[in-house]
Amino acid sequence: MPLWKVYHPAGAYTAEDKREMAKRITEVYASIPLPKFYVVHIFEEVPKGSCFVGGEPNDRFVRFKVDQIARTLPGPILREWWVKTLDKVIAPFVKDRGYDWEISIDETPFDLWSLQGELPAPFESVAEKRWVKENRASPYTLEEKLPVNVVLAPGIADR
């Protein structure tokens, strides 16, 4: 799951703005593909005079704190690409509106997460593909834990 906590100035975003931002961000994750229901957004208004950057008040600052669990980003090139991709997605809501912003991503352990009491379906598994299609968590069998495209390594040959 990516959990997006968006701390923003009071009145910065309408309900439609929030809906559109959540939709655009969700579509990026869905393109991976991840089940859309993995993506959660929480918008928290920050009252005027309650945000300080560098010790100075800043009522034009938006902070995005993202917890990612479903996938991890291996290596600096993919990490840079992902941050820049997300910056492009949120630009219409911050950069184009004259806000200062910051985004940070934490990657938390996959095995310390559940959805509706179900452990998340394994990466690229039959169950995960079903969850993407159904857009909900549901029980899965041992067989559904297998990858969609099972590739078995060759055995050990006579020496």
SULCOR-V903098 format. One record per helix or strand. SS is the DSSP state (H for helix, E for strand). FROM is the first residue (numbers start at 0). LEN is the number of residues. Records with the same first field share a line. If there is no record, write none. Layout:
SS=FROM-LEN / FROM-LEN
//
This chain:
E=1-8 / 39-7 / 51-2 / 55-2 / 60-8 / 99-8 / 113-2 / 117-2 / 124-1 / 146-1
H=14-16 / 35-3 / 75-18 / 94-3 / 125-9 / 142-3
//
